[in-house]
Amino acid sequence: MSDPTDDISAAAPPGRFVRALRWVGPAIAVVLIAGAGWVLWDMATKMSLADIQTAVMTLPMHRFVLAFVLTLCGLAALATYDLLALHALNYTSSVSLARAVVGGLIANVFANTLGFPLLSGGGARYRVYSMVGVSFSVVARLIIMSWLTMWSGILFVLGLALTLEPTTQYPVFPHHFIDRLVGLAILVVLTGFIVWLAKKRRAIRVSGMVLRMPKARPAFLMVLAGAIDLLAACGTLYVLLPPDTVPDIARYLVTYSVAFLAGMAANTPGGVGVFEATVVTGLGIAHRPDVAAALILFRLIYFVVPLIFALVLLAVLEGRHRLAVRRARREEV
């Protein structure tokens, strides 16, 4: 007969492994923040504030205008996230079009800007929809659909950029053949996913919750929304950066996407610090005042201004909801 302690000891390593995994996320965040701090400190010590101010003042006005136009395009894409998700979940009867557009915009701006997206964006999303009686389970499904939209858009843009990359540019990976192979693999996976959804209505289980997947057409629209969101953000920074700093579009798109994901992993508000350090390191454009000016302006235009707008929208919704509740109570009396 075997000793029961043998079974216990055999089961111990997985338990320790699972406990160790809990520290992986925080450890990655600490490493990213420390690395970003070193890069930014190195930049700060090799340029003056006066040079950065001069770079801001000499930036052509048309690039400011383009940055704001692209920011509006990005906000429009974010506003469609929840609209597409509600349609995919077949839950459009209880939520108005305006509520879905405003809810998606507010939640995604909060998630992108404040860090800890599940807490910030999820909390904002729940508050917006709970005002009209939407349950927490539906909001949880909206959050998952929003992440699906974002990730599918990122993959689509990266796949397209790597596949169509001109041979006159430097390859992102060691060779153009590898770039195209990776890009085609990403596009094949995305296409296969949409074809899989087209055959019949699918459902998956996430943390014990059954999630109905979108049909092929809504899924394709979600990919486009995510792609437009990413391209608008990339474009906003692109028009603010000096023209000679981004010679390769494919490398720029990959660098921006990696910087965005690194900022998410670090869980700093809007990826601040980590995003900027990854961009200047990936493109090799540190120690330039005009680059620092572009990054500061991008942070203000694409993050701070939309956050203020989202806060105003949320305040208006909250005020209207409270007035409606008071009016209903008076009518009951």
SEZARO-820001 format. One record per residue (C-alpha): residue number from 1; residue in one letter; x, y, z. Coordinates in Angstrom, 2 decimals, always signed. Example, Ala and Ser with C-alpha at 12.3 -4.5 7.8 and 13.67 -1.06 7.14 Angstrom:
2
   num   residuo         u         v         w
     1         A    +12.30     -4.50     +7.80
     2         S    +13.67     -1.06     +7.14
END
This chain:
333
   num   residuo         u         v         w
     1         M     +0.00     +0.00     +0.00
     2         S     +1.36     +3.45     -0.91
     3         D     +1.97     +6.07     +1.70
     4         P     -0.68     +8.86     +1.53
     5         T     +2.02    +11.39     +2.16
     6         D     +3.46    +10.54     -1.24
     7         D     +0.29    +11.84     -2.88
     8         I     +0.39    +15.01     -0.81
     9         S     +4.02    +15.67     -1.66
    10         A     +3.31    +14.99     -5.33
    11         A     +0.48    +17.51     -5.27
    12         A     +2.56    +20.17     -3.51
    13         P     +4.63    +21.40     -6.50
    14         P     +1.57    +22.47     -8.57
    15         G     +0.31    +24.40     -5.56
    16         R     +3.62    +26.20     -5.19
    17         F     +3.74    +26.79     -8.93
    18         V     +0.27    +28.37     -8.92
    19         R     +1.22    +30.56     -5.97
    20         A     +4.39    +31.60     -7.78
    21         L     +2.40    +32.58    -10.86
    22         R     +0.55    +35.18     -8.81
    23         W     +3.78    +37.12     -8.54
    24         V     +4.52    +37.04    -12.27
    25         G     +2.24    +39.97    -13.13
    26         P     +3.50    +42.30    -10.36
    27         A     +7.10    +41.28    -11.09
    28         I     +6.68    +42.14    -14.78
    29         A     +5.11    +45.48    -13.83
    30         V     +8.00    +46.33    -11.49
    31         V    +10.59    +45.44    -14.14
    32         L     +8.79    +47.51    -16.79
    33         I     +8.41    +50.52    -14.52
    34         A    +12.05    +50.32    -13.40
    35         G    +13.26    +50.05    -17.00
    36         A    +11.04    +52.94    -18.06
    37         G    +12.31    +55.04    -15.17
    38         W    +15.90    +54.49    -16.25
    39         V    +15.19    +55.35    -19.90
    40         L    +13.22    +58.49    -19.05
    41         W    +15.79    +59.65    -16.51
    42         D    +18.50    +59.22    -19.14
    43         M    +16.42    +61.32    -21.55
    44         A    +15.69    +64.00    -18.96
    45         T    +19.35    +64.47    -18.09
    46         K    +20.35    +64.98    -21.73
    47         M    +17.87    +67.67    -22.76
    48         S    +16.55    +70.89    -21.30
    49         L    +12.99    +71.99    -20.62
    50         A    +13.60    +75.08    -22.74
    51         D    +14.43    +72.91    -25.77
    52         I    +11.21    +70.92    -25.29
    53         Q     +9.17    +74.12    -25.01
    54         T    +10.76    +75.42    -28.21
    55         A     +9.91    +72.17    -30.00
    56         V     +6.27    +72.47    -28.89
    57         M     +6.00    +76.09    -30.02
    58         T     +7.54    +75.40    -33.43
    59         L     +5.34    +72.41    -34.25
    60         P     +3.28    +73.24    -37.39
    61         M     -0.37    +74.00    -36.67
    62         H     -1.65    +71.52    -39.26
    63         R     -0.07    +68.68    -37.27
    64         F     -1.97    +69.79    -34.18
    65         V     -5.20    +69.77    -36.19
    66         L     -4.48    +66.32    -37.63
    67         A     -3.75    +64.99    -34.14
    68         F     -7.14    +66.18    -32.86
    69         V     -8.96    +64.82    -35.95
    70         L     -7.35    +61.40    -35.49
    71         T     -8.19    +61.50    -31.78
    72         L    -11.85    +62.07    -32.68
    73         C    -11.67    +59.07    -35.05
    74         G    -10.27    +56.98    -32.21
    75         L    -13.05    +58.10    -29.86
    76         A    -15.65    +57.24    -32.51
    77         A    -14.18    +53.74    -32.78
    78         L    -14.20    +53.32    -28.99
    79         A    -17.84    +54.40    -28.92
    80         T    -18.80    +51.48    -31.18
    81         Y    -17.27    +48.81    -28.91
    82         D    -20.30    +48.35    -26.67
    83         L    -22.76    +48.88    -29.50
    84         L    -21.27    +45.94    -31.39
    85         A    -20.98    +43.87    -28.21
    86         L    -24.64    +44.41    -27.28
    87         H    -25.67    +43.43    -30.79
    88         A    -23.54    +40.30    -30.59
    89         L    -25.08    +39.42    -27.22
    90         N    -28.58    +40.13    -28.60
    91         Y    -29.20    +42.60    -25.77
    92         T    -30.12    +45.71    -27.73
    93         S    -33.76    +45.89    -26.61
    94         S    -32.98    +47.05    -23.05
    95         V    -30.23    +49.54    -23.89
    96         S    -30.70    +52.54    -26.18
    97         L    -28.30    +53.36    -28.98
    98         A    -27.21    +56.54    -27.21
    99         R    -26.56    +54.69    -23.94
   100         A    -24.46    +52.05    -25.72
   101         V    -22.38    +54.67    -27.56
   102         V    -21.81    +56.82    -24.46
   103         G    -21.20    +53.79    -22.25
   104         G    -18.59    +52.33    -24.58
   105         L    -16.85    +55.69    -24.95
   106         I    -16.69    +56.43    -21.22
   107         A    -15.63    +52.93    -20.18
   108         N    -12.91    +52.58    -22.79
   109         V    -11.49    +56.06    -22.20
   110         F    -11.34    +55.32    -18.46
   111         A     -9.67    +51.96    -19.11
   112         N     -7.11    +53.45    -21.51
   113         T     -6.26    +56.45    -19.34
   114         L     -6.50    +55.48    -15.68
   115         G     -4.82    +52.07    -15.66
   116         F     -6.20    +48.90    -14.03
   117         P     -8.73    +48.60    -16.89
   118         L    -10.92    +45.99    -15.20
   119         L    -11.38    +48.30    -12.22
   120         S    -11.55    +51.68    -13.93
   121         G    -13.26    +50.80    -17.21
   122         G    -15.30    +47.99    -15.68
   123         G    -16.51    +50.17    -12.83
   124         A    -17.48    +53.00    -15.18
   125         R    -19.24    +50.59    -17.52
   126         Y    -21.23    +49.03    -14.68
   127         R    -22.31    +52.45    -13.37
   128         V    -23.47    +53.61    -16.81
   129         Y    -25.53    +50.49    -17.50
   130         S    -26.79    +49.82    -13.97
   131         M    -28.72    +53.10    -14.26
   132         V    -31.01    +51.38    -16.76
   133         G    -31.20    +48.04    -14.95
   134         V    -28.52    +46.08    -16.81
   135         S    -27.22    +43.24    -14.64
   136         F    -23.60    +42.70    -13.63
   137         S    -23.43    +39.48    -15.69
   138         V    -24.25    +41.40    -18.88
   139         V    -21.66    +44.07    -18.02
   140         A    -19.08    +41.31    -17.49
   141         R    -19.87    +39.97    -20.95
   142         L    -19.50    +43.48    -22.39
   143         I    -16.04    +43.75    -20.82
   144         I    -14.95    +40.45    -22.40
   145         M    -16.33    +41.51    -25.79
   146         S    -14.50    +44.83    -25.49
   147         W    -11.22    +43.03    -24.90
   148         L    -11.96    +40.74    -27.85
   149         T    -12.50    +43.80    -30.05
   150         M     -9.28    +45.45    -28.91
   151         W     -7.10    +42.37    -29.32
   152         S     -8.55    +41.39    -32.69
   153         G     -7.94    +44.92    -33.97
   154         I     -4.32    +44.89    -32.78
   155         L     -3.68    +41.52    -34.39
   156         F     -5.31    +42.57    -37.67
   157         V     -3.20    +45.73    -37.95
   158         L     +0.01    +43.91    -37.06
   159         G     -0.74    +41.08    -39.49
   160         L     -1.51    +43.48    -42.31
   161         A     +1.55    +45.66    -41.62
   162         L     +3.95    +42.72    -41.54
   163         T     +2.43    +41.07    -44.63
   164         L     +2.43    +44.21    -46.80
   165         E     +5.74    +45.56    -45.51
   166         P     +7.81    +47.06    -48.38
   167         T    +11.15    +45.35    -48.97
   168         T    +12.77    +48.79    -49.10
   169         Q    +12.23    +49.10    -45.34
   170         Y    +14.22    +47.37    -42.62
   171         P    +12.51    +44.15    -41.48
   172         V    +10.97    +44.02    -38.02
   173         F    +12.28    +40.50    -37.53
   174         P    +15.66    +39.31    -38.89
   175         H    +14.33    +38.92    -42.46
   176         H    +11.40    +40.12    -44.58
   177         F    +10.41    +36.49    -45.17
   178         I     +9.91    +36.02    -41.41
   179         D     +7.91    +39.27    -41.24
   180         R     +5.57    +38.08    -43.98
   181         L     +5.31    +34.62    -42.48
   182         V     +4.32    +36.02    -39.08
   183         G     +1.91    +38.50    -40.67
   184         L     +0.22    +35.86    -42.80
   185         A     -0.05    +33.52    -39.81
   186         I     -1.84    +36.23    -37.81
   187         L     -4.25    +36.98    -40.67
   188         V     -4.95    +33.27    -41.25
   189         V     -5.78    +32.79    -37.57
   190         L     -8.14    +35.80    -37.59
   191         T     -9.79    +34.66    -40.81
   192         G    -10.15    +31.14    -39.46
   193         F    -11.77    +32.52    -36.31
   194         I    -14.38    +34.44    -38.32
   195         V    -15.05    +31.40    -40.54
   196         W    -15.48    +29.30    -37.38
   197         L    -18.07    +31.79    -36.14
   198         A    -19.86    +31.78    -39.51
   199         K    -20.68    +28.05    -39.42
   200         K    -23.04    +28.24    -36.44
   201         R    -23.72    +30.25    -33.30
   202         R    -20.89    +29.61    -30.88
   203         A    -20.58    +29.92    -27.11
   204         I    -17.59    +29.63    -24.81
   205         R    -17.25    +29.32    -21.06
   206         V    -15.19    +31.96    -19.23
   207         S    -14.71    +31.54    -15.46
   208         G    -17.92    +29.57    -15.20
   209         M    -19.87    +32.08    -17.31
   210         V    -21.31    +31.09    -20.69
   211         L    -20.54    +33.74    -23.30
   212         R    -22.33    +33.77    -26.64
   213         M    -19.87    +34.60    -29.38
   214         P    -20.78    +37.03    -32.16
   215         K    -21.74    +35.87    -35.62
   216         A    -19.30    +36.36    -38.47
   217         R    -20.49    +39.81    -39.60
   218         P    -20.50    +41.43    -36.12
   219         A    -17.13    +39.77    -35.43
   220         F    -15.68    +41.30    -38.58
   221         L    -17.05    +44.72    -37.59
   222         M    -15.46    +44.29    -34.16
   223         V    -12.10    +43.61    -35.81
   224         L    -12.50    +46.78    -37.89
   225         A    -13.46    +48.86    -34.83
   226         G    -10.41    +47.64    -32.94
   227         A     -8.18    +48.27    -35.96
   228         I     -9.49    +51.83    -36.44
   229         D     -8.98    +52.49    -32.73
   230         L     -5.33    +51.37    -32.91
   231         L     -4.61    +53.14    -36.22
   232         A     -6.11    +56.39    -34.92
   233         A     -3.90    +56.26    -31.83
   234         C     -0.83    +55.37    -33.92
   235         G     -1.67    +58.12    -36.37
   236         T     -2.05    +60.74    -33.64
   237         L     +1.45    +60.09    -32.34
   238         Y     +2.81    +59.73    -35.88
   239         V     +1.75    +63.24    -36.98
   240         L     +3.23    +64.73    -33.79
   241         L     +6.61    +63.00    -34.11
   242         P     +9.32    +64.57    -36.29
   243         P     +9.10    +63.14    -39.84
   244         D    +12.62    +61.69    -39.78
   245         T    +11.98    +59.54    -36.69
   246         V     +9.60    +57.01    -38.30
   247         P    +11.09    +55.76    -41.57
   248         D     +9.47    +52.29    -41.38
   249         I     +5.69    +52.09    -40.97
   250         A     +5.66    +48.38    -40.10
   251         R     +8.30    +48.81    -37.41
   252         Y     +6.42    +51.84    -36.07
   253         L     +3.12    +49.93    -35.82
   254         V     +4.82    +47.01    -34.08
   255         T     +6.66    +49.35    -31.70
   256         Y     +3.49    +51.26    -30.85
   257         S     +1.53    +48.06    -30.23
   258         V     +4.28    +46.64    -28.01
   259         A     +4.46    +49.95    -26.12
   260         F     +0.68    +49.91    -25.63
   261         L     +0.73    +46.35    -24.30
   262         A     +3.72    +47.10    -22.07
   263         G     +1.84    +50.06    -20.61
   264         M     -1.14    +47.80    -19.91
   265         A     +1.09    +45.22    -18.23
   266         A     +2.67    +47.88    -16.02
   267         N     -0.80    +49.09    -14.93
   268         T     +0.37    +52.69    -14.70
   269         P     -2.30    +55.27    -15.59
   270         G     -2.51    +55.15    -19.37
   271         G     +0.79    +53.27    -19.42
   272         V     +2.50    +56.58    -18.64
   273         G     +6.27    +56.29    -18.58
   274         V     +6.40    +52.70    -19.77
   275         F     +4.69    +53.53    -23.07
   276         E     +7.00    +56.47    -23.79
   277         A    +10.15    +54.54    -22.84
   278         T     +9.17    +51.62    -25.08
   279         V     +8.47    +53.90    -28.05
   280         V    +11.79    +55.78    -27.88
   281         T    +13.72    +52.56    -27.27
   282         G    +12.00    +50.61    -30.05
   283         L    +12.47    +53.39    -32.60
   284         G    +15.88    +54.49    -31.31
   285         I    +14.84    +58.15    -30.99
   286         A    +15.77    +59.04    -27.42
   287         H    +17.62    +62.23    -26.38
   288         R    +15.69    +64.46    -28.79
   289         P    +13.67    +67.43    -27.45
   290         D    +11.27    +67.32    -30.43
   291         V    +10.51    +63.65    -29.66
   292         A     +9.88    +64.46    -25.99
   293         A     +7.58    +67.31    -27.06
   294         A     +5.64    +64.98    -29.36
   295         L     +5.17    +62.40    -26.60
   296         I     +3.96    +65.04    -24.13
   297         L     +1.51    +66.47    -26.66
   298         F     +0.28    +62.98    -27.52
   299         R     -0.34    +62.29    -23.84
   300         L     -2.36    +65.51    -23.51
   301         I     -4.32    +65.22    -26.78
   302         Y     -5.08    +61.49    -26.86
   303         F     -5.44    +60.80    -23.14
   304         V     -6.09    +63.90    -21.00
   305         V     -8.57    +65.68    -23.29
   306         P    -10.72    +62.53    -23.87
   307         L    -10.62    +61.79    -20.12
   308         I    -12.01    +65.25    -19.33
   309         F    -14.70    +64.74    -21.98
   310         A    -15.59    +61.30    -20.57
   311         L    -15.78    +62.70    -17.02
   312         V    -18.18    +65.41    -18.21
   313         L    -20.34    +62.80    -19.99
   314         L    -20.44    +60.62    -16.90
   315         A    -21.34    +63.60    -14.72
   316         V    -24.21    +64.48    -17.09
   317         L    -25.50    +60.89    -17.03
   318         E    -25.23    +60.76    -13.26
   319         G    -27.05    +64.07    -12.87
   320         R    -29.88    +63.05    -15.20
   321         H    -30.22    +59.71    -13.43
   322         R    -30.47    +61.33    -10.00
   323         L    -33.08    +63.80    -11.24
   324         A    -35.11    +60.95    -12.73
   325         V    -34.94    +59.00     -9.44
   326         R    -36.11    +62.05     -7.44
   327         R    -38.92    +62.68     -9.91
   328         A    -40.07    +59.05     -9.63
   329         R    -40.06    +59.25     -5.83
   330         R    -42.17    +62.41     -5.86
   331         E    -44.69    +60.75     -8.17
   332         E    -44.92    +57.76     -5.81
   333         V    -45.68    +60.06     -2.89
END
